[in-house]
Amino acid sequence: MTTVPRAAEPSLVDEPRVAHALRVTFIAISASAVAISAFTLFLKWPLIPELALAGAASSLVALLLSHSGRIKVGMLLALLSITYAVLHAAAVNDGIQSIGLAILPVLMVVSGLLLDRRRMALFAVAAILATFGMLFIRYFVLRAEEFSSNDMGDFFIFALTCSTAALIGRLLAVRIGEAFRLARDIESRYRCIFENVHDVYYEMNRDSVLLEVSPASAALFGSPREEMIGRPLAPFWMKQSDFDALRAALPEQGRVSNREMVMRISGAAVRHVLVNASLQKGSKTGDERIVGTIRDAT
């Protein structure tokens, strides 16, 4: 009997940009926790400064783990440490009314986004059960307050909110993972076209310096693509006036199609080519660039 393998679950932390953002988040959490520790120490709050420092230390450890390639373990460590600090403070101070508990639904969303399904479910269940345990300890061990049915109602709403937040995070992770896979497929498809088309695709600035060129340029120019990028294209033309006329026509016409020109490749080697060019603005910088193709018509 054969089994169909289950589709790989989305893992956003494997995306380089997401991993980098997560490392920056670890640093921000550590800085925030240190600030909370210092401020609550100034206010002379009991226990909170120590718990905040513990949260800062766990975030720094998570940062070190992420740099060693164990970013998921580091993420789980940070989530569990922050949850413990919040619940410990709530047990000693305000119980289910503690403002610190508001961060737990946020952590649920984060766990749904960045952890796999099993770890996310374990964290959500553990956090909700730990909150119930915190209330039990507060009522029957510390006896900090009397048992109240109102608190149980608050706990039910809190547990439902956490569960919903974890589900939302999971659904977002699935959709974002699908978007990443679609983007990679599109990039791979266009990369295949870019690397295998016979015409030379090029991008150059207004000074004719090549910003991008396809691998087919090696056959036309006699130099690898890597050596062509950053070089001016003007010296390759037999008649500089033809090239100047091409550039002058672009601002007025916007596009030039199949203009016959002659290129001087090396020494006495000459190539007759058809040049297509259009004037476009860069998507990131907004600077004007000339984009087009060169077809060897020799």
C-alpha positions in Angstrom: 0.0 0.0 0.0 1.4 3.4 -1.0 0.9 6.6 0.9 0.7 10.0 -0.6 3.2 12.3 1.1 1.6 15.3 2.8 2.4 18.7 1.2 5.2 20.5 3.0 3.9 22.9 5.5 4.7 26.6 5.0 7.8 27.7 7.0 8.1 31.4 6.8 11.2 31.5 9.0 13.1 29.8 6.1 12.6 32.9 4.0 15.8 35.0 4.3 13.9 38.3 4.7 11.5 36.9 7.3 14.4 35.4 9.2 16.2 38.8 9.2 13.0 40.6 10.4 12.7 38.0 13.1 16.2 38.6 14.3 15.5 42.3 14.4 12.4 41.5 16.4 14.5 39.6 19.0 16.7 42.6 19.5 13.6 44.9 19.8 12.1 42.6 22.4 15.3 42.5 24.4 15.5 46.3 24.4 11.9 46.7 25.3 12.2 44.2 28.2 15.3 46.1 29.5 13.3 49.3 29.4 10.4 47.8 31.3 12.8 46.4 33.9 14.4 49.8 34.4 11.1 51.6 34.6 9.4 49.2 37.0 12.5 49.2 39.1 12.2 52.9 39.4 8.5 52.5 40.3 9.6 49.9 42.9 7.3 47.2 41.5 8.0 43.8 43.1 9.3 41.0 40.9 8.5 42.7 37.5 12.1 44.0 36.9 13.5 40.5 37.4 10.9 38.8 35.1 11.5 41.5 32.4 15.3 40.9 32.5 14.6 37.1 32.2 12.5 37.9 29.1 15.3 40.0 27.7 17.9 37.3 28.3 15.7 34.7 26.6 15.3 36.9 23.5 19.1 37.3 23.3 19.5 33.5 23.5 16.9 33.1 20.8 18.9 35.6 18.7 22.1 33.5 19.1 20.2 30.3 18.3 18.8 31.9 15.1 22.4 32.8 14.0 23.4 29.2 14.5 20.6 28.0 12.2 18.1 27.0 14.9 15.7 29.8 14.5 12.6 27.8 15.1 14.0 26.6 18.5 14.9 30.2 19.3 11.5 31.4 18.4 9.8 28.8 20.6 12.2 29.6 23.5 11.3 33.3 23.3 7.5 32.6 23.1 7.7 30.3 26.2 9.9 32.6 28.2 7.7 35.6 27.6 4.6 33.6 28.4 6.1 32.4 31.7 7.1 35.9 32.7 3.7 37.3 32.0 1.9 34.5 33.8 4.2 34.7 36.8 3.6 38.4 37.1 -0.1 37.9 36.8 -0.2 35.2 39.5 1.5 37.5 42.0 -0.3 40.7 41.1 -3.7 41.1 39.3 -4.6 37.6 38.1 -6.8 37.4 35.0 -7.1 41.2 35.1 -3.4 41.7 34.5 -2.6 43.9 31.6 0.3 41.7 30.7 -2.0 38.9 29.6 -2.9 41.1 26.6 0.3 40.1 24.9 -0.6 36.4 24.8 -3.1 36.6 21.9 -0.3 38.5 20.0 2.1 35.7 20.7 -0.6 33.2 19.4 -0.7 35.1 16.1 3.1 35.0 15.9 3.3 31.3 16.7 0.7 30.6 14.0 2.7 32.6 11.5 6.2 31.2 12.3 5.8 27.8 13.8 4.6 24.6 12.2 1.2 23.2 12.9 2.3 20.9 15.7 4.4 23.4 17.6 1.8 26.1 17.2 -0.9 23.8 18.6 1.3 22.7 21.5 2.2 26.3 22.4 -1.5 27.5 22.2 -2.7 24.6 24.4 0.2 25.0 26.9 -0.4 28.8 27.2 -4.1 28.4 27.9 -3.6 25.6 30.4 -0.8 27.5 32.0 -3.2 30.5 32.4 -5.7 28.2 34.1 -3.0 26.9 36.3 -2.0 30.4 37.2 -5.5 31.2 38.3 -5.6 27.9 40.3 -2.4 28.8 42.1 -3.6 32.3 42.8 -6.9 31.1 44.2 -5.9 28.0 46.2 -2.2 28.2 46.8 -1.3 31.9 47.2 -4.9 32.7 48.2 -4.4 36.1 46.8 -8.1 36.4 46.0 -11.3 34.5 46.4 -12.6 32.3 43.5 -15.0 34.2 41.3 -17.3 33.1 38.6 -16.6 36.4 36.8 -13.0 35.5 36.6 -13.9 32.2 35.0 -15.9 34.1 32.4 -12.9 36.3 31.7 -10.8 33.2 31.4 -13.2 31.6 28.9 -13.1 34.8 26.8 -9.3 34.9 27.1 -9.0 31.2 26.0 -11.3 31.7 23.1 -9.4 34.9 22.0 -6.1 33.0 22.1 -7.5 30.1 20.1 -8.9 32.4 17.5 -5.6 34.4 17.3 -3.6 31.1 16.8 -6.0 30.1 14.0 -5.8 33.5 12.3 -2.0 33.3 12.5 -2.1 29.8 11.0 -4.4 30.8 8.1 -2.2 33.9 7.4 0.9 31.7 7.3 -0.7 29.3 4.8 -1.7 32.2 2.5 1.7 33.9 2.8 3.5 30.7 2.2 1.4 30.1 -1.0 2.3 33.7 -2.1 6.0 33.0 -1.5 5.8 29.7 -3.5 3.9 31.5 -6.4 6.5 34.3 -6.4 9.3 31.7 -6.6 7.6 29.8 -9.4 7.1 33.1 -11.4 10.7 34.1 -10.8 12.0 30.7 -11.8 9.9 30.8 -15.0 11.1 34.3 -16.0 14.7 33.4 -15.0 14.5 30.4 -17.4 13.3 32.7 -20.2 15.9 35.3 -19.3 18.8 32.8 -19.4 17.7 31.0 -22.6 16.4 33.6 -25.0 18.7 34.1 -28.0 18.2 37.9 -28.2 20.3 40.0 -25.9 18.1 41.7 -23.2 19.7 44.8 -21.7 19.1 47.6 -19.3 21.3 50.7 -19.3 21.2 54.1 -17.8 21.2 57.4 -19.7 25.0 57.3 -19.8 24.8 54.0 -21.7 26.3 52.0 -18.8 24.9 48.5 -18.7 22.8 47.8 -15.5 21.6 44.3 -16.6 22.2 42.1 -19.6 21.1 38.5 -20.4 23.6 35.6 -20.7 23.1 35.6 -24.5 25.3 38.7 -24.5 28.4 36.4 -24.2 27.9 35.2 -27.7 27.4 38.7 -29.1 30.0 40.7 -27.2 32.5 37.9 -26.6 32.6 38.6 -22.8 30.7 37.0 -20.0 27.6 38.7 -18.6 29.3 39.5 -15.3 32.1 41.4 -17.1 29.6 43.4 -19.3 27.5 44.7 -16.4 28.9 48.1 -15.4 30.6 48.7 -18.8 29.4 51.4 -21.3 27.7 50.2 -24.4 28.7 53.2 -26.6 32.2 52.0 -27.6 30.7 48.8 -29.2 28.9 50.8 -32.0 30.6 51.2 -35.3 29.1 54.7 -35.7 28.8 56.7 -32.5 26.3 59.0 -34.3 23.9 56.1 -34.8 23.9 55.4 -31.1 23.5 59.0 -30.3 20.5 59.2 -32.7 18.9 56.2 -31.0 19.2 57.8 -27.5 17.9 61.1 -28.9 14.8 59.5 -30.4 13.7 57.8 -27.2 12.5 60.9 -25.2 10.3 62.0 -28.1 9.1 58.6 -29.3 9.3 56.6 -26.1 10.2 53.4 -28.1 12.4 52.5 -31.0 11.8 49.2 -32.8 14.1 47.1 -35.1 16.6 49.8 -35.8 19.4 48.5 -38.0 22.9 49.3 -36.5 26.4 47.9 -36.8 28.5 46.8 -33.8 32.3 46.6 -33.5 32.9 43.6 -31.3 36.7 43.1 -31.2 39.3 44.2 -33.7 37.8 44.0 -37.1 34.9 41.8 -36.1 31.6 43.5 -37.1 28.0 42.5 -36.3 24.8 43.8 -37.9 22.1 43.9 -35.3 18.5 45.0 -34.9 18.0 47.1 -31.8 14.8 47.6 -29.8 14.8 50.2 -27.0 12.3 51.9 -24.8 12.6 54.5 -22.1 11.4 53.4 -18.7 11.6 54.4 -15.0 13.1 52.1 -12.4 10.5 50.5 -10.1 12.6 51.3 -7.0 14.6 54.4 -7.6 12.4 56.0 -10.3 15.5 56.9 -12.4 15.1 56.6 -16.2 16.8 53.7 -17.9 16.8 52.3 -21.5 15.5 48.8 -21.7 15.4 46.7 -24.8 16.8 43.8 -26.9 19.6 43.4 -29.5 19.2 40.7 -32.2 22.2 39.5 -34.1 21.1 39.8 -37.8 24.5 39.2 -39.3 
